[in-house]
Each structure stands twice: as C-alpha cells, then as structure tokens.
Amino acid sequence: MLLKCLMLVLFFGVMIGVGVYCRRHATDVNGFVLGGRSVGPWLTAFAYGTSYFSAVIFIGYAGQFGWKFGIASTWIGLGNAIIGSFLAWAVLGRRTRIMTQHLASSTMPEFFGRRFDSKPLKICASIIVFIFLIPYTASLYNGLSRLFEMAFGIPYVWCILAMSVLTGVYVIAGGYMATAINDFIQGIIMLIGIVAVIAAVLQSQGGFMAALAGLSAVTDESVSSMPGAFNSFFGPDPLGLLGVVILTSLGTWGLPQMVQKFYAIKHERDIRKGTIISTLFAIVVAGGCYFLGGFGRLFDVDVAAVGFDAIIPTMLSNLPDLLIAIVVILVLSASMSTLSSLVIASSSTLTIDLLKDNVIKKMTEKKQVFIIRIFVVVFIAISALIAIYQTQSQNESVKFIAQLMGVSWGALAGAFLAPFLYSLYWKKTTKLACLINFIFGAGLMLCNLFARASFPALLQSPINCGAFTMLAGLIIVPVVSLLSPKPAKELVENAFACYEKKVPAAQKNSLD
C-alpha cells in the first residue's frame, strides 16, 4: 500500500509541476487552446494517442470485446493504429493545420463558421459538442471504479474527486501546453505499463502458447458453435467486429478533441514524424489492450453478475503489488489525458463559439481565457457529479446516462466526420450539406438511444449504428452539396487559397 501511495503522490506531483511550469504559454486564447500552434511531433503524437485511448478502452472496451471476439479483438487495436492514427494523420494532418490557421479558427465549430461564413452552422456544431462531450467525459471515470477498489480498497468517490481536482489544476494553470507535456509523460507510462501487464498476465497462464491453447478449448454456444471460435482469425462474429473497428477507428476523424491536435502542429517535418510516432503508439497501447482482453475467458468471471468492467480487474487482481501500482498509474494516465483534452475542447467551444459575439458582444483575449478556465472547472465538476451519481444511485434513470455515454462517440463522429473531411478537400461542399449531416448524425444516435427497439436488428447496437452514421455521412454530404445552391465563389477561393500559398513548395505540401 505504501508503494502504491508513493507512486500516486509522485505522479500527481509531476502533473501539477508541469501545469505550473507551462503558465507562460497560457496567456491568450491561441496559447491556452492550441499551445501557440508550436507543439512538436513527439508531444502532438502522444497527445493524440493518449486522448484517443482512455480507461474506457483499457477497462471497458478491452474487457467487453475481448470477451465477445476472443483474440480477434486485436484487430480493433490494429484498426485504431492504421485507420484512426496513420490515415488520420496522413489525410487530415497537413490540410487541417493549414486551413485552420488561414481561417484563424481554434475550434471545430469556429472552423465551420469561418469556412462557410455561417454563424448558424457554428452555433449548431457547438451545441452538438456541448451536449455530447459532457456524458463522454463522465464515462472516463467508469473504468476506474473496480480498479481502485481492488488496489486500494477505498471508495470510488475519492478517486473521482482526486482525479477531477488534479486534472483541473494543471489544465487551468498551463492550458494545452501543460496537457501536451503531461500527455507525453502519461504516454510513456502507458507504453511501459501495457507491455509489463501483458507479459505478467500471459505468464500467469503458462505463457503465450499455453494461453492460446486454453482459449481454443473455450466454448460458448450462445455466441458461436464453431470450435476454437475465440482464438480464430476473425473471431465468432466478424461483422460485429468490423462495426467496432469502424466506429473506434474512423470515428477519430470527426471528434473535435482529436482533430484539434492537428491545429497545434509547428512544422511540416512534425507531421511526418508525428504520423509514425502516433501509429506505433497505437499499435502498442490499443493493440496491447485488446490483445490482453482477448484472454479474458481464461479467468473466472461471472459476466452476467458483475458485468464486462470486471474482466480486466479480475485478470490483474493476482499480479505483484508493483505491477498493480503501475496499472493504477497507467489507467489514471489514460483517463486524465483524455479528460484534459475533452474539457479544453468543451470549454473553448462554449466560450469562443457560443458566448463570444452572441451572448457577450465584446470579449478581450484576457477575458476569453478567464471564461475558458471557468468552464474547465464547470465541465470537470459536472462530469464528476454524473459519475458519482451513477455509481451511488440505484435509480433506473441512471441507465439513461450510461446509454447516453455510449452514444456520444457515434453522435459526434457521425455529425462532424464527413462535413469536416469534405470541407478540407472539396470546394463544392455546401453549408446546407453540413447542416443536414449535423442533424442526421446527432439525431439518428439520439433516436437509437430513445427508440432502439424500432431499429433494424443490426443497427440496434449503438456501435453499429454509430459506424453506419459515419459511413452514411460520406454519401449525404456530396449528394446534398450537388443538389443545393453552390457556395459563393469568392468565399471558397479564399478558403482554398491557403493551399497554394508559395513557400519553398505549395503549402499543401510543406508548412515550412
């Protein structure tokens, strides 16, 4: 216990120290929200990866999908690395950095507002972000409850409060730069931790080959009658596996807190390095998490009684104290990095896109940063209260909150992915197409939440429905754009002129 507590104190001390150190970078909106657009490849890549993979992945998704798909769940992690990291950087990285700086936009809603000269589009996007990021933020705490009870035997509420206060301190003090530096430190911990945990868990089962042989003997007629289904190449449900890969991989292309990482890149060479670093990080962390979860059926877990969240903690319960301490820090790192990213995205969107020029007509830089800091506190407090209420109350209405958390990812990515992608690449994209896709993406996921039984069987799962929403948007935006009035030529040419600005080469090929 002393070892665990010492490691926690050291971890929290470093996080706060970084926040205090980075205060000088957070004096204006550009510095607080984007780190002055001067963040290097290692910090940006690790910030991207640690924002991507939270306790929801390590405790929730790895346990749940490892149980459902067996060792084939590793494909989810590889999909996250190839589609969610490598292709996201390759397709979005350079163009996002160039056009967002050209349009002087700091958030995704502000980008849409300036790209199409449309205040309604900006307000609509900011409302979607506001509605769906809070429950998504609250979901980060869920993966910590059983782990902390197992490691410390302390009430979950104290874990929520400590994590909330400490994250708030370093985000408020240092803004994006403090978040990026802490993400790098937390990312190192995640890399070391996941490798150590996988090695220890497999060793407890007699090694990799023995664990694989044990998995081949597991049968579950309710899932599949195929012998060895849980150690097969594509698992017992390839179609369901594909839906998870699409949602968790392609979804990052439309999440505000993920795309915003590209806004802060400093140099052209940083994009190339960042692409490689973030991809390798995702292979180790995401691939490792799902690979570990794939062996969950080798452990005695009554999923019907205790739920999927108990699988990973059960697998770790007999590890040495030092490894359990590392796992606790690992999961805290994953959660705090994602939490800090989400609250910056939420608070900056609410301040810049909703309040500025709409509710408060004149906002100086200093006042904007002050209000953003206030909303950082508000968002962290609300998400913490939701998480505490969910764990303490037995009220059936709490299930609504839990369901809304699951819908958040699909709604955000379904609403924004296609409009953002086409806005960067296609001059004929119209604001009407973006608005319709906003309504379609967020609306369909809300319908799935309230009227799930009326959906086709395949789309009753929020995961499959979210994947469908994202793919459908890639068709809706171009079709509606071609049928709706063309955007003003001057507006489009101004937006795309940034790609042709002459530097040593066209800026679409080089930021230098």
C-alpha positions in Angstrom: 0.0 0.0 0.0 2.8 2.4 0.8 4.4 1.7 -2.6 1.1 2.4 -4.4 0.6 5.6 -2.5 4.1 6.9 -3.1 3.8 6.3 -6.8 0.5 8.1 -6.9 1.9 11.1 -5.0 4.9 11.2 -7.3 2.6 11.0 -10.4 0.3 13.8 -9.2 3.2 16.0 -8.2 4.8 15.8 -11.6 1.4 16.6 -13.3 0.9 19.7 -11.2 4.5 20.8 -11.6 4.1 20.7 -15.4 1.0 22.8 -15.1 2.7 25.5 -13.1 5.7 25.4 -15.4 3.5 26.0 -18.5 1.7 29.0 -17.2 3.6 31.3 -19.5 2.1 29.6 -22.6 -1.5 30.2 -21.5 -1.8 33.9 -21.5 -4.0 34.2 -24.6 -6.6 32.1 -26.4 -4.2 30.8 -29.0 -1.7 29.8 -26.3 -4.3 28.3 -23.9 -6.2 26.3 -26.5 -3.5 25.4 -29.1 -0.2 26.0 -27.3 0.6 28.8 -29.8 0.5 26.3 -32.7 4.1 25.5 -31.9 3.9 21.9 -30.5 6.5 19.5 -31.7 5.9 16.0 -33.2 6.5 13.9 -30.0 4.2 16.0 -27.9 1.5 16.2 -30.6 1.6 12.5 -31.4 1.5 11.4 -27.7 -1.3 14.0 -27.0 -3.2 12.4 -29.9 -2.7 8.9 -28.7 -3.4 9.5 -25.0 -6.5 11.4 -25.9 -7.6 8.5 -28.0 -7.1 5.7 -25.5 -8.6 6.1 -22.0 -9.7 3.9 -19.2 -12.8 3.3 -21.3 -10.6 1.4 -23.7 -8.4 -0.4 -21.2 -11.1 -1.5 -18.7 -14.3 -1.3 -20.6 -13.8 -2.0 -24.3 -10.8 -4.4 -24.0 -12.8 -6.5 -21.5 -16.1 -6.4 -23.3 -14.8 -7.0 -26.9 -12.1 -9.4 -25.8 -14.9 -11.5 -24.2 -17.0 -11.3 -27.3 -14.5 -11.8 -30.0 -11.6 -13.5 -28.3 -8.0 -13.0 -29.6 -9.6 -11.5 -32.8 -10.3 -8.3 -30.8 -6.7 -7.4 -31.5 -7.9 -6.3 -34.9 -9.7 -3.4 -33.2 -6.4 -2.1 -31.9 -4.7 -2.6 -35.3 -7.6 -0.8 -36.9 -7.1 2.1 -34.4 -3.5 2.3 -35.4 -3.9 2.1 -39.2 -7.2 4.0 -39.7 -7.5 6.0 -36.5 -3.9 7.1 -36.3 -1.8 6.6 -39.5 -4.5 7.5 -42.1 -6.0 10.3 -39.9 -2.6 12.0 -39.8 -1.9 11.4 -43.4 -5.3 12.6 -44.7 -6.2 15.3 -42.2 -2.9 16.5 -40.6 -1.4 18.9 -43.1 -4.7 20.3 -44.5 -6.2 20.8 -41.1 -3.2 22.7 -39.9 -3.0 24.9 -43.0 -6.7 25.8 -43.3 -7.5 26.3 -39.6 -4.6 28.8 -39.3 -5.6 30.5 -42.5 -9.2 30.9 -41.2 -7.9 31.8 -37.7 -10.1 29.1 -36.1 -9.3 27.5 -32.8 -12.2 25.0 -32.5 -14.1 22.8 -34.9 -17.4 24.8 -34.7 -15.4 28.0 -35.4 -13.8 26.3 -38.4 -17.2 25.5 -39.9 -18.4 29.1 -39.1 -15.5 30.7 -40.9 -15.2 28.1 -43.7 -18.8 28.7 -44.8 -19.3 32.2 -43.3 -22.2 30.8 -41.3 -23.0 31.7 -37.7 -25.9 29.2 -37.6 -23.6 26.4 -38.7 -21.1 27.4 -35.9 -23.8 27.5 -33.3 -25.3 24.2 -34.3 -21.9 22.5 -34.2 -21.1 24.0 -30.8 -24.4 22.8 -29.3 -23.7 19.2 -30.5 -20.2 19.4 -28.9 -21.7 20.8 -25.7 -24.4 18.1 -25.4 -22.3 15.1 -26.3 -18.9 15.8 -24.7 -20.2 16.0 -21.1 -21.5 12.4 -20.9 -18.5 11.2 -22.9 -16.3 13.0 -20.3 -18.2 11.4 -17.4 -17.7 7.9 -18.9 -14.0 8.2 -18.4 -14.4 7.6 -14.7 -16.3 4.3 -15.1 -13.2 2.3 -15.8 -11.5 3.4 -12.6 -14.0 2.2 -10.0 -13.3 -1.5 -9.8 -9.6 -1.0 -10.3 -9.2 1.4 -7.4 -11.4 -0.7 -5.1 -9.2 -3.7 -6.0 -5.9 -1.9 -5.5 -6.7 0.4 -2.5 -9.9 -0.7 -1.0 -11.1 3.0 -0.9 -14.5 4.4 -2.1 -14.6 5.2 -5.7 -15.9 8.7 -4.9 -12.5 9.7 -3.6 -10.8 8.6 -6.8 -13.2 10.7 -8.9 -12.6 13.8 -6.7 -8.8 13.4 -6.7 -8.6 12.9 -10.4 -11.0 15.9 -11.1 -9.1 18.3 -8.9 -5.7 17.4 -10.1 -6.7 17.4 -13.8 -8.4 20.8 -13.3 -5.3 22.3 -11.6 -2.8 21.6 -14.4 -5.2 22.3 -17.2 -6.3 25.7 -15.7 -2.7 26.6 -15.0 -1.0 25.6 -18.2 -3.7 25.0 -20.8 -2.9 23.0 -23.9 0.9 23.0 -23.5 0.6 21.6 -20.0 -1.8 19.0 -21.3 0.6 18.1 -24.1 3.6 17.7 -21.9 1.7 15.7 -19.3 0.2 13.5 -22.2 3.8 12.7 -23.2 4.7 11.6 -19.7 1.4 9.7 -19.3 2.0 8.1 -22.7 5.4 6.7 -21.6 3.7 5.2 -18.6 1.0 3.7 -20.7 3.6 2.1 -23.1 5.6 0.6 -20.3 2.6 -0.5 -18.3 0.7 -2.3 -21.0 3.8 -4.3 -22.1 4.5 -5.3 -18.5 0.9 -6.2 -17.8 0.6 -8.4 -20.9 3.8 -10.3 -20.1 2.7 -10.9 -16.5 -0.9 -12.0 -17.4 0.3 -14.4 -20.0 3.0 -15.8 -17.7 0.3 -16.5 -15.1 -1.4 -18.7 -17.8 1.8 -20.6 -18.6 3.0 -18.4 -21.4 1.5 -17.3 -24.8 1.2 -20.7 -26.4 -0.4 -22.2 -23.3 -2.8 -19.3 -23.0 -3.7 -19.6 -26.7 -4.3 -23.4 -26.3 -6.5 -22.7 -23.3 -8.5 -20.2 -25.3 -9.1 -22.7 -28.1 -10.8 -25.0 -25.7 -13.3 -22.4 -24.6 -16.8 -22.8 -26.0 -19.9 -20.6 -25.6 -22.9 -21.9 -27.6 -24.8 -18.6 -27.1 -22.0 -16.8 -29.1 -20.9 -19.5 -31.6 -20.9 -23.2 -32.1 -17.7 -23.1 -34.0 -14.8 -25.0 -32.2 -12.0 -22.7 -31.3 -14.0 -19.6 -32.1 -12.2 -17.4 -29.5 -8.7 -18.0 -30.9 -9.7 -17.9 -34.6 -8.5 -15.2 -37.0 -11.8 -13.1 -37.2 -13.5 -14.5 -34.1 -17.1 -15.7 -33.7 -18.7 -12.5 -35.1 -16.7 -10.9 -37.9 -19.5 -8.5 -38.9 -19.8 -7.2 -35.3 -16.0 -7.0 -35.1 -16.0 -4.8 -38.3 -18.5 -2.4 -36.8 -16.3 -1.9 -33.7 -13.3 -1.4 -35.9 -15.1 1.3 -38.0 -16.5 3.1 -35.0 -13.4 3.2 -32.9 -11.0 3.9 -35.8 -12.8 6.1 -38.3 -14.6 7.9 -35.5 -11.4 9.8 -34.5 -11.6 11.7 -37.9 -14.7 13.6 -36.6 -14.0 14.0 -32.9 -13.3 17.7 -32.0 -10.8 16.9 -29.3 -8.8 14.6 -31.7 -8.8 16.8 -34.8 -7.9 19.8 -32.6 -4.4 18.2 -32.1 -3.6 18.9 -35.7 -4.3 22.7 -35.2 -1.3 22.9 -32.9 1.4 21.3 -35.1 4.5 23.5 -35.7 6.4 22.3 -38.8 5.9 20.2 -41.9 8.5 17.7 -40.6 6.5 17.3 -37.4 3.6 15.8 -39.4 5.8 13.1 -40.9 7.3 12.3 -37.5 4.0 12.6 -35.7 2.3 10.1 -38.1 4.9 7.4 -37.4 5.0 8.0 -33.6 1.3 8.1 -33.1 0.8 4.9 -35.3 3.5 3.0 -33.3 2.0 4.2 -30.0 -1.5 3.0 -31.1 -0.1 -0.4 -32.1 1.4 -0.9 -28.7 -1.3 0.6 -26.5 -4.5 -0.2 -28.4 -3.3 -3.4 -29.9 -1.9 -4.4 -26.5 -5.2 -3.6 -24.6 -7.4 -5.6 -27.0 -4.9 -8.4 -27.2 -4.9 -8.7 -23.4 -8.7 -8.6 -23.3 -8.9 -11.4 -25.7 -7.7 -13.8 -23.0 -10.4 -12.8 -20.6 -12.3 -16.0 -20.9 -9.4 -17.9 -19.3 -10.3 -16.2 -16.0 -13.2 -17.0 -13.7 -15.6 -14.0 -14.3 -19.4 -14.2 -14.0 -20.1 -11.6 -16.6 -23.9 -11.9 -16.1 -23.5 -10.9 -12.5 -20.7 -8.4 -12.4 -20.6 -7.0 -16.0 -17.8 -6.6 -18.5 -16.0 -3.9 -16.5 -14.9 -6.6 -14.0 -13.0 -8.7 -16.6 -9.7 -6.7 -16.8 -9.6 -6.0 -13.0 -10.1 -9.8 -12.4 -7.2 -10.6 -14.8 -5.0 -8.2 -12.9 -6.0 -9.0 -9.3 -3.3 -11.5 -8.6 -0.4 -9.5 -10.1 2.5 -8.4 -7.8 2.0 -5.1 -5.9 4.5 -3.2 -8.1 2.6 -4.2 -11.3 -0.7 -3.3 -9.8 0.7 0.1 -8.8 1.9 0.5 -12.4 -1.6 -0.5 -13.7 -3.3 2.1 -11.5 -0.9 4.8 -12.8 -1.5 3.5 -16.3 -5.3 3.8 -16.1 -5.1 7.1 -14.3 -2.8 8.4 -17.1 -5.1 7.2 -19.8 -8.1 8.8 -18.1 -6.6 12.1 -17.1 -5.0 12.7 -20.5 -8.4 12.2 -22.3 -10.2 14.2 -19.6 -7.9 17.2 -20.0 -8.3 17.0 -23.8 -12.1 16.9 -23.6 -12.5 19.7 -21.1 -10.3 22.0 -23.2 -12.4 21.2 -26.3 -15.7 21.7 -24.4 -14.8 24.9 -22.6 -13.1 26.6 -25.6 -16.1 25.7 -27.8 -18.6 27.1 -25.3 -16.7 30.3 -24.9 -15.5 31.0 -28.4 -18.4 29.6 -30.4 -21.5 30.2 -28.2 -20.8 33.1 -25.8 -18.4 35.3 -27.9 -20.3 37.7 -30.1 -23.6 36.0 -29.3 -24.2 36.4 -25.6 -21.2 38.6 -24.7 -20.5 41.1 -27.6 -17.1 42.3 -26.6 -14.6 39.8 -25.2 -10.9 40.6 -24.9 -8.3 37.9 -25.1 -7.8 38.0 -21.4 -11.5 37.7 -20.7 -11.8 34.8 -23.1 -9.0 32.8 -21.4 -10.6 33.6 -18.0 -14.0 32.3 -19.1 -12.5 29.2 -20.7 -10.8 28.5 -17.3 -14.1 28.9 -15.5 -15.8 26.4 -17.9 -12.9 23.9 -17.4 -13.9 23.8 -13.8 -17.6 23.6 -14.7 -17.2 20.7 -17.1 -15.0 18.7 -14.8 -17.4 19.3 -11.9 -20.5 18.3 -14.0 -18.8 15.1 -15.3 -17.6 14.1 -11.8 -21.1 14.6 -10.3 -22.7 12.5 -13.1 -20.1 9.7 -12.5 -20.7 9.9 -8.7 -24.4 9.8 -9.1 -24.3 6.9 -11.5 -22.3 4.8 -9.0 -24.2 5.8 -5.9 -27.7 5.7 -7.1 -29.8 2.6 -7.9 -32.4 4.7 -9.7 -33.4 3.3 -13.1 -33.0 6.7 -14.7 -29.2 6.4 -14.3 -29.3 3.8 -17.1 -30.2 6.7 -19.4 -27.0 8.5 -18.5 -24.9 5.3 -19.1 -26.6 4.8 -22.5 -26.0 8.4 -23.5 -22.3 8.0 -22.8 -22.2 5.1 -25.3 -24.0 7.1 -27.9 -21.7 10.2 -27.6 -18.8 8.9 -29.8 -21.1 7.9 -32.6 -23.1 11.2 -32.5 -20.0 13.4 -32.5 -18.2 11.5 -35.3 -21.4 10.9 -37.3 -22.2 14.6 -37.2 -18.7 16.0 -38.0 -16.6 13.5 -39.9 -17.9 13.9 -43.4 -18.5 17.7 -43.3 -15.0 18.3 -41.9 -13.3 16.0 -44.4 -15.1 17.4 -47.4 -14.6 20.9 -46.2 -10.8 20.4 -46.4 -10.7 18.8 -49.8 -13.8 19.7 -51.9 -14.7 23.2 -53.0 -18.3 22.3 -53.8 -19.2 21.4 -50.2 -22.1 23.5 -49.1 -23.2 24.7 -45.7 -26.7 23.1 -46.2 -25.0 19.7 -46.7 -23.0 20.2 -43.4 -26.1 21.3 -41.5 -28.2 18.3 -42.7 -25.4 15.9 -41.8 -25.1 17.5 -38.3 -28.8 16.9 -37.8 -28.7 13.4 -39.3 -25.7 12.2 -37.3 -26.7 13.6 -33.9 -30.4 12.9 -34.5 -30.0 9.3 -35.5 -27.9 8.5 -32.5 -30.5 10.1 -30.2 -33.2 8.1 -31.9 -31.1 5.0 -31.3 -31.0 5.9 -27.6 -34.7 6.5 -27.1 -36.2 4.1 -29.7 -33.6 1.4 -30.1 -36.2 -1.5 -30.4 -37.6 0.1 -33.6 -34.3 0.0 -35.4 -33.2 -3.0 -37.6 -31.5 -5.7 -35.6 -28.1 -4.9 -36.9 -28.4 -1.2 -36.0 -29.8 -1.7 -32.5 -26.3 -1.7 -31.2 -25.1 1.9 -30.7 -21.7 0.8 -32.0 -23.1 -0.5 -35.3 -25.4 2.5 -35.6 -22.5 4.9 -35.0 -20.5 3.2 -37.7 -23.4 3.4 -40.1 -23.9 7.1 -39.3 -20.3 7.9 -40.1 -20.3 6.0 -43.4 -23.7 7.4 -44.4 -22.4 10.9 -43.9 -19.7 10.3 -46.6 -22.6 9.9 -49.0 -25.0 12.5 -47.7 -22.6 15.5 -47.8 -21.6 15.2 -51.5 -25.2 14.3 -52.6 -26.8 17.3 -50.8 -23.9 19.6 -51.9 -24.6 18.8 -55.6 -28.3 19.4 -55.1 -28.1 22.6 -53.1 -27.1 26.1 -54.2 -23.4 26.5 -54.9 -21.3 28.3 -52.3 -20.1 31.8 -53.1 -17.0 31.5 -55.4 -15.1 34.3 -53.5 -15.7 32.5 -50.2 -14.4 29.2 -51.5 -11.4 30.6 -53.3 -10.4 32.5 -50.1 -10.6 29.3 -48.1 -8.6 27.2 -50.5 -6.1 29.9 -51.4 -4.1 28.9 -48.4 -3.1 25.6 -50.0 -1.5 27.4 -53.0 0.5 30.0 -50.9 4.1 29.8 -52.2 6.7 28.8 -49.7 9.6 26.6 -50.8 6.7 24.5 -52.3 2.9 24.8 -52.3 1.8 25.0 -48.7 -0.4 21.9 -49.1 2.9 20.0 -49.4 5.0 21.9 -46.9 4.3 24.0 -43.8 7.8 25.4 -43.7 
